[in-house]
Amino acid sequence: MLLWTLWIFIWVAALMVWIRCIFDLFGDTSLSGWAKAGWAVLLVLLPWVGAVIYLIARGRSMNERQRAKAEELEAAQADYIKKVAGGPAAPASPADQIASAKALLDAGTIDQGEFDALKAKALA
């Protein structure tokens, strides 16, 4: 039972490495189509040997591409959060505040009394 568990673990780990090599291969924009085709043929015809060769030849660049992609996603997430949360924006000028209050009044969101209060606050 223990030996079967060990073999299953080894096969699952090898399969995960092979899949990671395939995803990295097709996600790499620096390789030409011919190079991708060559690596794909090697990875399909000799899966485990091909994966080991791929890791030896391109292992360092795999890590760099993964790190660059993670940094890109983190920057995109930070930009999205700033956009949604409003971010650290400069305070609006009194004219902008009054125009915003006027738009709310015209839309019927606030009444004339609230508009007057917002206008007085902006001018203060």
Residue frames as a rotation matrix with the C-alpha (Angstrom) as fourth column:
MET 1
0.570 0.821 0.000 0.00
0.821 -0.570 0.000 0.00
0.000 0.000 -1.000 0.00
LEU 2
0.490 -0.467 -0.736 2.80
0.128 -0.797 0.591 2.41
-0.862 -0.384 -0.330 0.90
LEU 3
-0.594 -0.747 0.299 4.65
0.365 0.081 0.927 1.62
-0.717 0.660 0.225 -2.33
TRP 4
-0.149 0.641 0.753 1.52
0.978 -0.019 0.210 2.29
0.149 0.768 -0.623 -4.41
THR 5
0.783 0.420 -0.458 1.03
0.529 -0.838 0.137 5.61
-0.326 -0.350 -0.878 -2.64
LEU 6
-0.010 -0.886 -0.464 4.62
0.089 -0.463 0.882 6.56
-0.996 -0.033 0.083 -3.43
TRP 7
-0.695 -0.246 0.676 4.21
0.640 0.217 0.737 5.69
-0.328 0.945 0.007 -7.11
ILE 8
0.312 0.876 0.367 0.95
0.939 -0.344 0.024 7.62
0.147 0.337 -0.930 -7.37
PHE 9
0.664 -0.140 -0.735 2.62
0.263 -0.876 0.404 10.64
-0.700 -0.461 -0.545 -5.76
ILE 10
-0.434 -0.900 -0.049 5.52
0.195 -0.147 0.970 10.45
-0.879 0.411 0.239 -8.22
TRP 11
-0.501 0.301 0.811 3.18
0.865 0.176 0.469 10.19
-0.002 0.937 -0.349 -11.22
VAL 12
0.636 0.768 -0.069 1.01
0.771 -0.637 0.013 13.09
-0.034 -0.061 -0.998 -10.07
ALA 13
0.386 -0.577 -0.720 4.09
0.112 -0.746 0.657 15.26
-0.916 -0.334 -0.224 -9.44
ALA 14
-0.671 -0.661 0.337 5.55
0.373 0.092 0.923 14.40
-0.641 0.745 0.185 -12.85
LEU 15
-0.109 0.734 0.670 2.21
0.985 -0.012 0.173 15.12
0.136 0.679 -0.722 -14.53
MET 16
0.760 0.375 -0.531 2.02
0.506 -0.854 0.122 18.52
-0.408 -0.361 -0.839 -12.82
VAL 17
-0.128 -0.887 -0.444 5.54
0.043 -0.452 0.891 19.39
-0.991 0.095 0.096 -14.00
TRP 18
-0.686 -0.101 0.721 4.65
0.674 0.287 0.681 18.34
-0.275 0.953 -0.128 -17.55
ILE 19
0.343 0.896 0.281 1.45
0.934 -0.357 0.001 20.43
0.101 0.262 -0.960 -17.53
ARG 20
0.593 -0.192 -0.782 3.36
0.254 -0.877 0.408 23.43
-0.764 -0.441 -0.471 -16.14
CYS 21
-0.552 -0.833 0.036 5.88
0.222 -0.106 0.969 23.12
-0.804 0.543 0.244 -18.99
ILE 22
-0.392 0.495 0.776 3.06
0.917 0.147 0.370 23.01
0.069 0.857 -0.511 -21.57
PHE 23
0.686 0.698 -0.205 1.36
0.718 -0.695 0.036 26.09
-0.118 -0.172 -0.978 -20.11
ASP 24
0.259 -0.675 -0.690 4.65
0.086 -0.696 0.713 27.98
-0.962 -0.244 -0.123 -19.93
LEU 25
-0.628 -0.527 0.573 5.50
0.560 0.205 0.803 27.03
-0.540 0.825 0.166 -23.50
PHE 26
-0.203 0.632 0.748 2.29
0.912 -0.156 0.379 28.38
0.356 0.759 -0.545 -24.98
GLY 27
0.780 0.468 -0.415 2.21
0.602 -0.742 0.296 31.41
-0.169 -0.481 -0.860 -22.67
ASP 28
-0.081 -0.909 -0.408 5.70
0.472 -0.396 0.788 32.55
-0.878 -0.129 0.461 -23.72
THR 29
0.882 0.450 -0.141 5.57
0.131 -0.521 -0.843 35.35
-0.453 0.725 -0.518 -26.26
SER 30
0.259 -0.865 -0.430 9.32
-0.725 -0.468 0.505 35.40
-0.638 0.181 -0.748 -26.91
LEU 31
-0.489 -0.421 0.764 9.38
0.095 0.845 0.526 32.04
-0.867 0.330 -0.373 -28.73
SER 32
-0.611 0.267 -0.746 8.64
-0.790 -0.270 0.551 31.76
-0.054 0.925 0.375 -32.43
GLY 33
0.480 0.877 -0.005 6.00
-0.864 0.472 -0.173 29.41
-0.150 0.087 0.985 -33.74
TRP 34
0.404 -0.416 -0.815 8.62
-0.358 0.748 -0.559 26.94
0.842 0.518 0.153 -34.95
ALA 35
-0.699 -0.690 0.190 10.32
-0.413 0.171 -0.895 26.86
0.585 -0.703 -0.404 -31.57
LYS 36
-0.265 0.698 0.665 6.99
-0.898 0.074 -0.435 26.26
-0.353 -0.712 0.607 -29.86
ALA 37
0.681 0.513 -0.522 6.19
-0.695 0.678 -0.239 23.49
0.231 0.526 0.818 -32.33
GLY 38
-0.054 -0.799 -0.599 9.54
-0.301 0.586 -0.753 21.84
0.952 0.140 -0.272 -31.68
TRP 39
-0.823 -0.212 0.528 9.16
-0.549 0.056 -0.834 21.97
0.148 -0.976 -0.162 -27.92
ALA 40
0.111 0.953 0.282 5.55
-0.947 0.188 -0.262 20.73
-0.303 -0.238 0.923 -28.21
VAL 41
0.546 0.020 -0.838 6.64
-0.508 0.803 -0.311 17.74
0.667 0.595 0.449 -30.30
LEU 42
-0.525 -0.818 -0.234 9.37
-0.231 0.402 -0.886 16.92
0.819 -0.412 -0.400 -27.76
LEU 43
-0.715 0.277 0.641 6.96
-0.687 -0.111 -0.718 17.28
-0.128 -0.954 0.270 -24.82
VAL 44
0.393 0.919 -0.041 4.32
-0.905 0.378 -0.197 15.09
-0.165 0.114 0.980 -26.49
LEU 45
0.535 -0.199 -0.821 6.56
-0.400 0.797 -0.453 12.35
0.744 0.571 0.347 -27.87
LEU 46
-0.246 -0.652 -0.717 8.91
0.551 0.515 -0.657 12.10
0.797 -0.557 0.232 -24.87
PRO 47
0.612 0.670 0.420 6.84
0.159 -0.624 0.765 13.64
0.775 -0.401 -0.488 -22.05
TRP 48
0.927 -0.201 -0.318 9.05
0.317 -0.039 0.948 13.07
-0.203 -0.979 0.028 -19.01
VAL 49
-0.061 -0.986 0.153 12.42
0.927 0.001 0.375 13.41
-0.371 0.164 0.914 -20.72
GLY 50
-0.138 0.093 0.986 11.09
0.691 -0.704 0.163 16.41
0.710 0.704 0.033 -22.65
ALA 51
0.850 0.495 0.177 9.89
0.197 -0.613 0.765 18.06
0.488 -0.615 -0.619 -19.43
VAL 52
0.592 -0.714 -0.374 13.31
0.580 0.056 0.812 17.55
-0.559 -0.698 0.447 -17.81
ILE 53
-0.348 -0.716 0.606 15.07
0.937 -0.258 0.234 19.00
-0.012 0.649 0.761 -20.87
TYR 54
0.240 0.535 0.810 12.60
0.491 -0.787 0.375 21.92
0.838 0.307 -0.452 -20.92
LEU 55
0.965 0.133 -0.228 13.24
0.261 -0.369 0.892 22.63
0.034 -0.920 -0.390 -17.24
ILE 56
0.166 -0.976 -0.141 17.01
0.773 0.041 0.633 22.54
-0.612 -0.214 0.761 -17.75
ALA 57
-0.464 -0.390 0.795 16.92
0.863 -0.403 0.306 24.73
0.201 0.828 0.524 -20.85
ARG 58
-0.350 0.446 0.824 14.19
0.139 -0.845 0.517 27.22
0.926 0.295 0.234 -19.87
GLY 59
0.081 0.415 -0.906 13.68
0.913 0.334 0.234 26.82
0.400 -0.846 -0.352 -16.12
ARG 60
-0.624 -0.381 -0.682 15.14
0.663 -0.721 -0.204 30.19
-0.414 -0.579 0.703 -15.14
SER 61
-0.956 0.286 0.068 13.12
-0.187 -0.769 0.612 32.07
0.227 0.572 0.788 -17.73
MET 62
-0.206 0.909 -0.362 9.97
0.528 0.415 0.741 30.23
0.824 -0.038 -0.565 -16.58
ASN 63
-0.086 0.095 -0.992 10.43
0.982 -0.159 -0.100 31.79
-0.168 -0.983 -0.080 -13.15
GLU 64
-0.874 -0.298 -0.385 11.07
0.247 -0.953 0.178 35.25
-0.420 0.061 0.906 -14.59
ARG 65
-0.742 0.660 0.117 7.94
-0.049 -0.227 0.973 35.08
0.669 0.716 0.201 -16.78
GLN 66
0.014 0.760 -0.649 5.85
0.790 0.390 0.473 33.91
0.613 -0.519 -0.595 -13.84
ARG 67
-0.332 -0.210 -0.920 7.17
0.826 -0.536 -0.176 36.74
-0.456 -0.818 0.351 -11.64
ALA 68
-0.996 -0.040 -0.078 6.54
-0.006 -0.858 0.514 39.35
-0.087 0.513 0.854 -14.36
LYS 69
-0.439 0.897 -0.048 2.99
0.207 0.153 0.966 38.08
0.874 0.415 -0.253 -14.84
ALA 70
0.052 0.426 -0.903 2.35
0.978 0.159 0.131 38.20
0.200 -0.890 -0.409 -11.08
GLU 71
-0.652 -0.337 -0.679 3.66
0.508 -0.859 -0.062 41.78
-0.563 -0.385 0.731 -10.90
GLU 72
-0.927 0.353 0.123 1.50
-0.079 -0.506 0.859 42.76
0.366 0.787 0.498 -13.87
LEU 73
-0.112 0.929 -0.352 -1.60
0.537 0.355 0.765 41.26
0.836 -0.103 -0.539 -12.24
GLU 74
-0.125 0.005 -0.992 -0.78
0.971 -0.203 -0.124 42.96
-0.202 -0.979 0.021 -8.93
ALA 75
-0.918 -0.241 -0.316 -0.41
0.176 -0.959 0.221 46.35
-0.356 0.147 0.923 -10.65
ALA 76
-0.675 0.733 0.084 -3.69
-0.010 -0.122 0.992 45.85
0.738 0.669 0.090 -12.52
GLN 77
0.042 0.689 -0.724 -5.43
0.851 0.355 0.388 44.92
0.524 -0.632 -0.571 -9.28
ALA 78
-0.438 -0.266 -0.859 -4.03
0.753 -0.631 -0.188 48.00
-0.492 -0.729 0.476 -7.50
ASP 79
-0.995 0.097 -0.003 -5.19
-0.080 -0.797 0.599 50.24
0.056 0.597 0.800 -10.37
TYR 80
-0.352 0.923 -0.156 -8.64
0.288 0.266 0.920 48.67
0.891 0.279 -0.359 -10.25
ILE 81
-0.003 0.325 -0.946 -8.90
0.995 0.096 0.030 49.13
0.100 -0.941 -0.323 -6.50
LYS 82
-0.758 -0.319 -0.568 -7.84
0.404 -0.914 -0.025 52.78
-0.512 -0.249 0.822 -6.80
LYS 83
-0.882 0.456 0.115 -10.37
-0.109 -0.436 0.893 53.33
0.458 0.776 0.434 -9.56
VAL 84
-0.093 0.906 -0.413 -13.23
0.504 0.400 0.766 51.72
0.859 -0.137 -0.493 -7.64
ALA 85
0.081 0.085 -0.993 -12.37
0.995 -0.072 0.075 53.21
-0.065 -0.994 -0.090 -4.25
GLY 86
0.952 0.269 0.144 -11.76
0.286 -0.952 -0.111 56.65
0.107 0.147 -0.983 -5.64
GLY 87
0.169 -0.986 0.004 -8.10
0.872 0.147 -0.467 56.60
0.460 0.082 0.884 -4.66
PRO 88
-0.081 -0.289 -0.954 -6.24
0.738 -0.661 0.138 59.50
-0.670 -0.693 0.267 -3.15
ALA 89
0.100 0.212 0.972 -7.79
0.898 -0.439 0.004 62.20
0.428 0.873 -0.234 -5.30
ALA 90
-0.918 -0.384 0.101 -7.20
0.331 -0.881 -0.339 65.92
0.219 -0.277 0.935 -4.98
PRO 91
-0.371 0.830 -0.416 -10.06
0.534 -0.176 -0.827 67.78
-0.760 -0.529 -0.378 -3.30
ALA 92
-0.071 0.454 0.888 -12.58
0.977 -0.149 0.154 69.11
0.202 0.879 -0.433 -5.78
SER 93
-0.945 -0.238 0.223 -12.74
0.222 -0.971 -0.093 72.82
0.239 -0.038 0.970 -6.36
PRO 94
-0.606 0.765 -0.218 -15.81
-0.021 -0.290 -0.957 74.71
-0.795 -0.576 0.191 -5.09
ALA 95
-0.253 0.510 -0.822 -17.04
-0.939 -0.334 0.082 75.05
-0.233 0.793 0.563 -8.67
ASP 96
-0.672 -0.038 -0.739 -16.78
-0.360 0.890 0.281 71.27
0.647 0.455 -0.612 -9.16
GLN 97
-0.916 0.347 -0.201 -18.62
0.358 0.482 -0.800 70.63
-0.181 -0.805 -0.566 -5.89
ILE 98
-0.389 0.807 -0.443 -21.41
-0.422 -0.584 -0.693 73.02
-0.819 -0.083 0.568 -6.85
ALA 99
-0.325 0.241 -0.915 -21.68
-0.925 0.120 0.360 71.49
0.197 0.963 0.184 -10.35
SER 100
-0.867 -0.014 -0.498 -21.88
0.033 0.996 -0.085 68.02
0.497 -0.090 -0.863 -8.80
ALA 101
-0.754 0.625 -0.204 -24.58
0.251 -0.012 -0.968 69.19
-0.607 -0.781 -0.148 -6.39
LYS 102
-0.306 0.637 -0.707 -26.48
-0.788 -0.587 -0.188 70.82
-0.535 0.500 0.681 -9.29
ALA 103
-0.582 0.053 -0.812 -26.37
-0.588 0.662 0.465 67.54
0.562 0.748 -0.354 -11.22
LEU 104
-0.908 0.271 -0.321 -27.81
0.410 0.732 -0.543 65.76
0.088 -0.625 -0.776 -8.18
LEU 105
-0.539 0.735 -0.411 -30.53
-0.151 -0.564 -0.812 68.41
-0.829 -0.375 0.415 -7.89
ASP 106
-0.323 0.391 -0.862 -31.40
-0.941 -0.233 0.247 68.10
-0.104 0.890 0.443 -11.58
ALA 107
-0.724 0.014 -0.690 -31.54
-0.216 0.945 0.245 64.31
0.655 0.326 -0.681 -11.28
GLY 108
0.324 0.913 0.247 -33.95
-0.523 -0.045 0.851 64.64
0.788 -0.405 0.464 -8.36
THR 109
-0.043 -0.426 -0.904 -31.60
0.521 0.762 -0.384 62.90
0.852 -0.487 0.190 -5.94
ILE 110
-0.672 -0.170 -0.721 -31.53
0.718 -0.389 -0.577 65.89
-0.183 -0.905 0.384 -3.56
ASP 111
0.475 0.865 0.158 -33.98
0.878 -0.478 -0.027 68.71
0.052 0.152 -0.987 -2.95
GLN 112
0.461 -0.257 0.849 -33.40
0.229 -0.890 -0.394 72.47
0.857 0.376 -0.352 -3.07
GLY 113
0.893 -0.102 0.439 -32.61
-0.441 -0.394 0.806 72.71
0.090 -0.914 -0.397 0.65
GLU 114
0.658 -0.686 0.310 -29.88
0.407 0.670 0.620 70.08
-0.634 -0.282 0.720 0.43
PHE 115
0.376 -0.501 0.779 -28.49
0.841 -0.168 -0.514 71.78
0.389 0.849 0.358 -2.69
ASP 116
0.677 -0.075 0.732 -28.33
-0.173 -0.983 0.059 75.11
0.715 -0.167 -0.679 -0.84
ALA 117
0.883 -0.354 0.309 -26.55
-0.274 0.146 0.951 73.42
-0.382 -0.924 0.031 2.08
LEU 118
0.470 -0.728 0.500 -23.98
0.780 0.608 0.151 71.79
-0.414 0.319 0.853 -0.23
LYS 119
0.433 -0.266 0.861 -23.44
0.585 -0.644 -0.493 75.07
0.686 0.717 -0.123 -2.05
ALA 120
0.831 -0.098 0.548 -22.90
-0.420 -0.756 0.502 76.94
0.365 -0.647 -0.669 1.20
LYS 121
0.762 -0.573 0.303 -20.45
0.090 0.556 0.826 74.27
-0.642 -0.602 0.475 2.37
ALA 122
0.386 -0.627 0.677 -18.50
0.922 0.266 -0.280 74.45
-0.005 0.733 0.681 -0.93
LEU 123
0.434 -0.177 0.883 -18.26
0.269 -0.910 -0.315 78.22
0.859 0.375 -0.348 -0.73
ALA 124
0.987 -0.015 0.162 -17.20
-0.158 -0.326 0.932 78.21
0.039 -0.945 -0.324 2.94
